Amino acid sequence: MQVADQGSKAVIYAALAGNLAIAMTKFAAAWWTGSSALLSEAVHSTVDTSNQGLMLLGLRRSARPPDPTHPFGYGMEIYFWGFVVALMIFAVGGAVSIYEGLHKITVPEPIEDAWVSLVVLAACVVFEALSFRVAWREMRRRYPSLTPLAAVRASKDPSVFAILLEDAAALVGLGIALLGISLSIVLDAPAFDGVASVCIGGVLILTATILSRETLSLLTGESASREVLASARSLLQADTRVNAVTELLSLHLGPRSILLAISIDFRDDLTSSAIEIAARDLERGLKRAHPAISRIYLRPVEPGESRG
């Protein structure tokens, strides 16, 4: 198993274990206290737990080897499951939280034993922070020089950036729930509990929007990063046997699998055998420089074709 695969699974297993325990605790506390914000958080954690199961399923299915019906493998299937996760967060987490919040605002009911809610939420903050730390470390290991948002955009692995976004949303949601319940107690206004639930739903919908945008881009055929393409072009053009790289196209076949389609104008004095040797050397050089490049299709430019 590749190191990157181990990192992805470690992130998911950490989040799965944490969210399963947290969801059960939140549901018990929400039933005991009648808190709408706590119920929204319980639904949120349940959705997150289901999502991590879906990501594990996606990792397993995307690792299947190529076959006649999928000659490039199944790597892109992980993007489909990432998009399903985004829909789950939006439809289940966000919608249910807003519905529960509006109901609590319309028909406010006092929170019973509010201290239970506060203790449970404080404990959940600790557990969610530990899960977030695992995802954060993995993301920083892969993109040490990028800002968090830039790292999410640069990452091609939904099993990492989806968990990172989920955990970040969970921490924000817990903070909102703590604030809403505290205001409900201090001001003796149960409606603040419902307002907190609506705000939690808004956070989930925003998270789902960001996640769906990133996974949809990958699902519809995203190219390799500009840095990888620039490096590949420089490596090709540095070869003395190459006049120009007339076309360089790329496609992510999976988080760590890139296809390159290249049109090259070789020197006119090269023989056919020399061009074959040059093409083989260039392919080896590209894969050595960027191990994620798994397939390369190189086309020598025909005499008379326009040069870039």
ROKE-477678 format. One record per residue (C-alpha): residue number from 1; residue in one letter; x, y, z negated. Coordinates in Angstrom, 3 decimals. Example, Ala and Ser with C-alpha at 12.3 -4.5 7.8 and 13.67 -1.06 7.14 Angstrom:
REM residues 2
<1,"a",<12.300,-4.500,-7.800>>
<2,"s",<13.670,-1.060,-7.140>>
//
This chain:
REM residues 308
<1,"m",<0.000,0.000,0.000>>
<2,"q",<1.278,3.451,0.850>>
<3,"v",<2.166,5.854,-1.958>>
<4,"a",<-0.444,8.307,-0.651>>
<5,"d",<-3.134,5.595,-0.832>>
<6,"q",<-2.145,4.813,-4.417>>
<7,"g",<-2.385,8.515,-5.271>>
<8,"s",<-5.829,8.793,-3.693>>
<9,"k",<-7.164,5.777,-5.566>>
<10,"a",<-5.657,6.932,-8.851>>
<11,"v",<-7.504,10.234,-8.488>>
<12,"i",<-10.807,8.479,-7.764>>
<13,"y",<-10.491,5.890,-10.550>>
<14,"a",<-9.654,8.591,-13.098>>
<15,"a",<-12.690,10.642,-12.053>>
<16,"l",<-14.963,7.574,-11.904>>
<17,"a",<-14.097,6.411,-15.415>>
<18,"g",<-14.471,9.879,-16.879>>
<19,"n",<-17.733,10.767,-15.151>>
<20,"l",<-19.421,7.464,-15.965>>
<21,"a",<-18.818,7.926,-19.696>>
<22,"i",<-19.700,11.611,-19.532>>
<23,"a",<-22.966,11.006,-17.644>>
<24,"m",<-24.197,8.479,-20.209>>
<25,"t",<-23.314,10.804,-23.087>>
<26,"k",<-25.004,13.801,-21.445>>
<27,"f",<-28.211,11.880,-20.722>>
<28,"a",<-28.422,10.717,-24.334>>
<29,"a",<-27.808,14.247,-25.623>>
<30,"a",<-30.263,15.781,-23.131>>
<31,"w",<-32.981,13.326,-24.210>>
<32,"w",<-32.292,14.078,-27.869>>
<33,"t",<-32.186,17.878,-27.594>>
<34,"g",<-34.480,18.587,-24.626>>
<35,"s",<-31.865,20.886,-23.039>>
<36,"s",<-32.460,21.587,-19.332>>
<37,"a",<-28.860,22.709,-18.792>>
<38,"l",<-27.565,19.521,-20.376>>
<39,"l",<-29.917,17.428,-18.226>>
<40,"s",<-28.608,19.239,-15.131>>
<41,"e",<-25.065,18.445,-16.225>>
<42,"a",<-26.049,14.801,-16.753>>
<43,"v",<-27.469,14.632,-13.211>>
<44,"h",<-24.310,16.351,-11.966>>
<45,"s",<-22.070,13.751,-13.625>>
<46,"t",<-24.234,10.907,-12.286>>
<47,"v",<-23.950,12.287,-8.754>>
<48,"d",<-20.192,12.635,-9.190>>
<49,"t",<-19.936,9.028,-10.381>>
<50,"s",<-21.890,7.816,-7.343>>
<51,"n",<-19.720,9.966,-5.092>>
<52,"q",<-16.534,8.405,-6.392>>
<53,"g",<-17.993,4.977,-5.640>>
<54,"l",<-18.718,6.151,-2.100>>
<55,"m",<-15.160,7.443,-1.698>>
<56,"l",<-13.757,4.085,-2.825>>
<57,"l",<-16.016,2.397,-0.279>>
<58,"g",<-14.804,4.845,2.360>>
<59,"l",<-11.138,4.147,1.551>>
<60,"r",<-11.697,0.403,1.823>>
<61,"r",<-13.601,0.606,5.107>>
<62,"s",<-11.219,3.132,6.670>>
<63,"a",<-8.277,0.800,5.969>>
<64,"r",<-9.604,-1.883,8.329>>
<65,"p",<-7.223,-2.691,11.199>>
<66,"p",<-7.972,-1.812,14.840>>
<67,"d",<-10.205,-4.143,16.832>>
<68,"p",<-11.658,-4.188,20.375>>
<69,"t",<-14.545,-1.886,19.414>>
<70,"h",<-12.317,0.545,17.482>>
<71,"p",<-8.891,0.410,19.137>>
<72,"f",<-7.586,3.336,17.057>>
<73,"g",<-8.755,1.835,13.780>>
<74,"y",<-11.380,3.020,11.302>>
<75,"g",<-9.432,5.810,9.621>>
<76,"m",<-11.991,8.493,10.509>>
<77,"e",<-14.715,6.685,8.541>>
<78,"i",<-13.412,8.260,5.339>>
<79,"y",<-14.554,11.613,6.762>>
<80,"f",<-18.091,10.297,7.168>>
<81,"w",<-18.236,9.248,3.521>>
<82,"g",<-16.803,12.607,2.503>>
<83,"f",<-19.695,14.278,4.336>>
<84,"v",<-22.181,11.960,2.608>>
<85,"v",<-20.689,13.035,-0.726>>
<86,"a",<-21.296,16.679,0.199>>
<87,"l",<-24.931,15.903,1.030>>
<88,"m",<-25.354,14.071,-2.287>>
<89,"i",<-24.027,17.050,-4.234>>
<90,"f",<-26.304,19.423,-2.323>>
<91,"a",<-29.523,17.386,-2.234>>
<92,"v",<-29.396,15.584,-5.567>>
<93,"g",<-27.148,17.624,-7.828>>
<94,"g",<-27.978,21.144,-6.670>>
<95,"a",<-31.675,20.692,-5.917>>
<96,"v",<-32.492,18.773,-9.128>>
<97,"s",<-30.608,21.276,-11.275>>
<98,"i",<-32.441,24.239,-9.766>>
<99,"y",<-35.803,22.475,-10.069>>
<100,"e",<-35.212,21.627,-13.729>>
<101,"g",<-34.005,25.143,-14.440>>
<102,"l",<-37.028,26.816,-12.855>>
<103,"h",<-39.325,24.485,-14.784>>
<104,"k",<-37.599,25.398,-18.054>>
<105,"i",<-37.837,29.118,-17.262>>
<106,"t",<-41.542,28.787,-16.467>>
<107,"v",<-42.326,26.589,-19.473>>
<108,"p",<-39.602,27.349,-22.033>>
<109,"e",<-39.212,24.875,-24.870>>
<110,"p",<-36.852,25.215,-27.842>>
<111,"i",<-33.727,23.078,-27.914>>
<112,"e",<-33.763,20.523,-30.702>>
<113,"d",<-30.536,20.043,-32.669>>
<114,"a",<-28.664,22.427,-30.375>>
<115,"w",<-25.391,21.685,-32.129>>
<116,"v",<-25.493,18.210,-30.540>>
<117,"s",<-25.529,19.811,-27.083>>
<118,"l",<-22.603,22.081,-27.937>>
<119,"v",<-20.507,19.243,-29.352>>
<120,"v",<-21.219,16.998,-26.347>>
<121,"l",<-20.437,19.766,-23.856>>
<122,"a",<-17.192,20.648,-25.641>>
<123,"a",<-16.111,16.991,-25.524>>
<124,"c",<-17.068,16.792,-21.832>>
<125,"v",<-14.889,19.812,-21.082>>
<126,"v",<-11.896,17.864,-22.430>>
<127,"f",<-12.686,14.738,-20.383>>
<128,"e",<-13.373,16.707,-17.190>>
<129,"a",<-10.154,18.661,-17.666>>
<130,"l",<-8.182,15.410,-17.858>>
<131,"s",<-9.801,14.160,-14.640>>
<132,"f",<-9.195,17.510,-12.935>>
<133,"r",<-5.546,17.361,-14.018>>
<134,"v",<-5.030,14.055,-12.192>>
<135,"a",<-6.537,15.426,-8.953>>
<136,"w",<-4.650,18.708,-9.332>>
<137,"r",<-1.296,16.946,-9.778>>
<138,"e",<-1.875,14.827,-6.674>>
<139,"m",<-2.800,17.880,-4.621>>
<140,"r",<0.237,19.837,-5.866>>
<141,"r",<2.484,16.862,-5.121>>
<142,"r",<1.343,16.907,-1.514>>
<143,"y",<1.177,20.690,-1.053>>
<144,"p",<3.509,22.260,-3.638>>
<145,"s",<3.855,25.616,-1.885>>
<146,"l",<0.179,26.293,-1.074>>
<147,"t",<-2.520,28.036,-3.086>>
<148,"p",<-5.382,25.765,-4.297>>
<149,"l",<-7.804,26.921,-1.603>>
<150,"a",<-5.141,26.676,1.111>>
<151,"a",<-4.257,23.182,-0.118>>
<152,"v",<-7.898,22.080,0.166>>
<153,"r",<-8.045,23.448,3.700>>
<154,"a",<-4.731,21.827,4.644>>
<155,"s",<-5.570,18.445,3.138>>
<156,"k",<-6.916,15.804,5.500>>
<157,"d",<-7.801,13.397,2.679>>
<158,"p",<-11.370,13.803,1.325>>
<159,"s",<-10.652,11.264,-1.400>>
<160,"v",<-8.421,13.886,-3.017>>
<161,"f",<-9.877,17.285,-2.181>>
<162,"a",<-13.477,16.140,-2.744>>
<163,"i",<-12.619,14.963,-6.269>>
<164,"l",<-10.721,18.184,-6.932>>
<165,"l",<-13.709,20.292,-5.874>>
<166,"e",<-16.131,18.112,-7.854>>
<167,"d",<-14.068,18.369,-11.035>>
<168,"a",<-13.628,22.120,-10.623>>
<169,"a",<-17.397,22.503,-10.176>>
<170,"a",<-17.964,20.302,-13.228>>
<171,"l",<-15.757,22.501,-15.409>>
<172,"v",<-17.532,25.641,-14.196>>
<173,"g",<-20.898,23.976,-14.765>>
<174,"l",<-19.959,22.976,-18.303>>
<175,"g",<-18.926,26.532,-19.057>>
<176,"i",<-22.269,27.812,-17.757>>
<177,"a",<-24.167,25.206,-19.808>>
<178,"l",<-22.279,26.169,-22.966>>
<179,"l",<-23.039,29.843,-22.371>>
<180,"g",<-26.713,29.224,-21.584>>
<181,"i",<-27.328,27.036,-24.620>>
<182,"s",<-25.427,29.445,-26.892>>
<183,"l",<-27.547,32.375,-25.684>>
<184,"s",<-30.692,30.302,-26.174>>
<185,"i",<-29.713,29.717,-29.804>>
<186,"v",<-28.411,33.180,-30.665>>
<187,"l",<-31.224,35.111,-28.960>>
<188,"d",<-33.900,32.511,-29.683>>
<189,"a",<-34.734,32.558,-25.963>>
<190,"p",<-35.003,29.011,-24.486>>
<191,"a",<-35.324,30.489,-20.985>>
<192,"f",<-31.539,31.055,-20.949>>
<193,"d",<-31.165,27.274,-20.927>>
<194,"g",<-33.199,27.183,-17.706>>
<195,"v",<-31.218,30.069,-16.213>>
<196,"a",<-28.020,28.121,-16.902>>
<197,"s",<-29.479,25.106,-15.114>>
<198,"v",<-30.304,27.209,-12.047>>
<199,"c",<-26.765,28.637,-12.046>>
<200,"i",<-25.308,25.135,-12.274>>
<201,"g",<-27.388,24.188,-9.229>>
<202,"g",<-25.984,27.197,-7.390>>
<203,"v",<-22.424,26.118,-8.216>>
<204,"l",<-23.145,22.623,-6.892>>
<205,"i",<-24.640,23.936,-3.665>>
<206,"l",<-21.610,26.188,-3.124>>
<207,"t",<-19.297,23.223,-3.751>>
<208,"a",<-21.292,21.071,-1.322>>
<209,"t",<-21.091,23.806,1.320>>
<210,"i",<-17.291,24.035,1.068>>
<211,"l",<-16.889,20.266,1.075>>
<212,"s",<-19.253,19.711,4.006>>
<213,"r",<-17.447,22.354,6.042>>
<214,"e",<-14.072,20.702,5.502>>
<215,"t",<-15.272,17.151,6.171>>
<216,"l",<-17.355,18.156,9.197>>
<217,"s",<-14.284,19.726,10.793>>
<218,"l",<-12.375,16.462,10.319>>
<219,"l",<-15.318,14.337,11.415>>
<220,"t",<-15.652,16.212,14.710>>
<221,"g",<-11.994,15.838,15.676>>
<222,"e",<-9.614,18.188,13.874>>
<223,"s",<-6.101,18.644,15.209>>
<224,"a",<-2.891,18.280,13.248>>
<225,"s",<-1.764,21.328,11.305>>
<226,"r",<-0.057,24.204,13.078>>
<227,"e",<3.124,23.394,11.152>>
<228,"v",<3.204,19.818,12.460>>
<229,"l",<2.465,20.916,16.036>>
<230,"a",<5.087,23.666,15.928>>
<231,"s",<7.665,21.235,14.561>>
<232,"a",<6.803,18.635,17.209>>
<233,"r",<7.032,21.201,20.008>>
<234,"s",<10.399,22.461,18.743>>
<235,"l",<11.770,18.929,18.529>>
<236,"l",<10.664,18.157,22.080>>
<237,"q",<11.956,21.383,23.564>>
<238,"a",<15.310,21.011,21.806>>
<239,"d",<16.075,17.952,23.941>>
<240,"t",<18.322,18.914,26.858>>
<241,"r",<16.416,16.554,29.161>>
<242,"v",<13.205,18.578,28.742>>
<243,"n",<12.450,21.686,30.801>>
<244,"a",<9.155,22.478,29.060>>
<245,"v",<6.311,21.018,27.042>>
<246,"t",<3.309,21.878,29.191>>
<247,"e",<0.632,20.425,26.908>>
<248,"l",<0.537,19.200,23.310>>
<249,"l",<-2.792,17.883,22.021>>
<250,"s",<-3.448,16.199,18.686>>
<251,"l",<-6.198,14.468,16.734>>
<252,"h",<-6.430,13.187,13.165>>
<253,"l",<-7.449,9.529,13.317>>
<254,"g",<-7.403,9.427,9.516>>
<255,"p",<-5.833,11.263,6.570>>
<256,"r",<-2.370,9.937,7.425>>
<257,"s",<-2.754,9.011,11.098>>
<258,"i",<-2.188,11.513,13.920>>
<259,"l",<-2.506,10.952,17.644>>
<260,"l",<-0.393,13.106,19.982>>
<261,"a",<-0.995,13.504,23.730>>
<262,"i",<1.935,15.263,25.393>>
<263,"s",<2.657,16.450,28.921>>
<264,"i",<6.359,17.118,29.507>>
<265,"d",<8.258,18.631,32.395>>
<266,"f",<11.540,16.689,32.479>>
<267,"r",<14.593,17.869,34.364>>
<268,"d",<14.249,17.278,38.097>>
<269,"d",<17.580,15.458,38.346>>
<270,"l",<16.550,12.672,35.964>>
<271,"t",<15.887,9.233,37.426>>
<272,"s",<12.817,7.190,36.502>>
<273,"s",<14.840,5.015,34.136>>
<274,"a",<16.366,8.094,32.512>>
<275,"i",<12.878,9.545,31.966>>
<276,"e",<11.769,6.280,30.355>>
<277,"i",<14.738,6.391,27.986>>
<278,"a",<14.073,10.055,27.193>>
<279,"a",<10.407,9.355,26.473>>
<280,"r",<11.325,6.518,24.117>>
<281,"d",<13.889,8.666,22.315>>
<282,"l",<11.445,11.537,21.926>>
<283,"e",<8.738,9.241,20.560>>
<284,"r",<11.095,7.785,17.963>>
<285,"g",<12.265,11.258,16.974>>
<286,"l",<8.717,12.530,16.479>>
<287,"k",<7.698,9.565,14.325>>
<288,"r",<10.870,9.843,12.280>>
<289,"a",<10.260,13.541,11.632>>
<290,"h",<6.544,13.071,10.906>>
<291,"p",<5.606,9.550,9.712>>
<292,"a",<1.905,10.477,9.919>>
<293,"i",<2.199,10.510,13.721>>
<294,"s",<1.031,6.987,14.472>>
<295,"r",<0.296,7.116,18.217>>
<296,"i",<1.942,9.086,21.011>>
<297,"y",<0.864,9.268,24.646>>
<298,"l",<3.503,11.006,26.715>>
<299,"r",<2.898,11.998,30.345>>
<300,"p",<5.743,13.307,32.520>>
<301,"v",<4.648,16.228,34.663>>
<302,"e",<4.446,15.317,38.355>>
<303,"p",<6.623,17.269,40.783>>
<304,"g",<4.718,20.311,41.979>>
<305,"e",<2.512,20.614,38.882>>
<306,"s",<2.391,24.052,37.301>>
<307,"r",<4.761,24.512,34.403>>
<308,"g",<3.760,26.094,31.063>>
//
